[in-house]
Amino acid sequence: MDSWIVSQVSFWYTVNKVKPAEIVDKAIEFFLDIVTPGRGAGENSWLMKGWRTIEQSFDRADREIEIRNDLRRWDNQFPEIHHELIVRWLTGAVVSVAVTSIYNGLKPRPRRRH
């Protein structure tokens, strides 16, 4: 019973306190780091390195705009399941599981007598 209360309190506290915009920004940044290709072979001159850096920044910005447009489209198509609400619930669930497992690990176990 006490684990359930700890789980509920941690879930709802997190859902109310989390800032989904920051989490979405970090997730997009992480995704773009993975998806945007790095330097290619044959970039020995400073001109080619500069050109490749410009290409990468434009490609990255283009993909970020595309992802944000997809999120906006999702929000318009499914207003009852807004992406920020999904982020809040997932964050609350992860925190709830972590806090409950820490609480159960620290809670003394009753001893059985034989």
VENDAGI-V281491 format. One record per pair of residues at least 24 apart in sequence whose ideal C-beta (glycine too) atoms are under 10 Angstrom apart, sorted by sequence separation. I is the first residue (numbers start at 1). J is the second residue. D is the distance in Angstrom with one decimal. If there is no record, write none. Layout:
i	j	d
I	J	D
I	J	D
//
This chain:
i	j	d
35	59	9.1
36	60	4.9
35	60	8.7
36	61	10.0
36	62	9.9
32	59	9.1
33	60	8.8
36	63	6.9
32	60	5.3
35	63	6.5
36	64	9.7
32	61	9.2
29	60	9.5
32	63	5.9
31	63	8.4
32	64	6.1
35	67	9.6
31	64	9.1
28	63	8.9
29	64	8.4
32	67	8.0
28	64	6.1
31	67	7.2
25	64	9.7
28	67	5.6
27	67	9.3
28	68	7.4
24	67	9.3
25	68	9.8
28	71	8.8
24	68	8.8
24	71	7.3
24	83	7.0
24	84	7.4
27	87	8.3
23	84	9.0
20	82	9.0
24	86	9.9
20	83	7.7
21	84	7.2
24	87	6.2
20	84	3.9
23	87	5.3
19	84	9.4
20	85	8.0
22	87	9.6
23	88	8.9
18	84	9.3
20	86	8.5
21	87	8.8
20	87	4.0
23	90	9.0
19	87	9.3
20	88	5.7
23	91	6.6
18	87	7.3
19	88	9.4
20	89	9.9
15	85	9.1
18	88	5.5
20	90	9.7
17	88	9.5
18	89	9.7
20	91	7.8
15	87	9.9
16	88	8.3
18	90	9.5
19	91	9.7
15	88	4.8
18	91	4.8
14	88	7.9
15	89	6.7
17	91	9.4
18	92	7.2
14	89	9.6
15	90	9.9
17	92	9.5
15	91	7.4
16	92	8.8
11	88	10.0
14	91	5.7
15	92	4.2
18	95	8.4
11	89	8.7
14	92	4.4
15	93	9.3
17	95	9.7
13	92	8.3
14	93	8.7
11	91	9.4
12	92	7.1
14	94	8.3
15	95	9.0
11	92	4.4
14	95	4.3
15	96	9.3
10	92	7.8
11	93	6.8
13	95	8.2
14	96	7.1
10	93	10.0
11	94	9.6
13	96	9.3
8	92	10.0
11	95	7.0
12	96	8.9
14	98	9.9
7	92	10.0
10	95	5.6
11	96	4.0
14	99	8.7
7	93	9.7
10	96	4.8
11	97	9.2
13	99	9.3
9	96	8.8
10	97	9.0
7	95	9.7
8	96	7.7
10	98	8.1
11	99	8.6
7	96	4.9
10	99	4.0
11	100	9.2
6	96	8.4
7	97	7.9
9	99	8.5
10	100	7.1
7	99	7.2
8	100	9.6
10	102	9.7
6	99	6.2
7	100	4.6
10	103	8.7
6	100	5.7
7	101	9.8
5	100	9.9
3	99	9.8
4	100	8.6
6	102	9.2
7	103	8.4
3	100	5.6
6	103	4.8
7	104	9.9
3	101	9.4
5	103	9.8
6	104	8.6
3	103	6.4
2	103	8.0
3	104	5.9
6	107	9.4
2	104	9.5
3	107	8.0
2	107	7.8
//
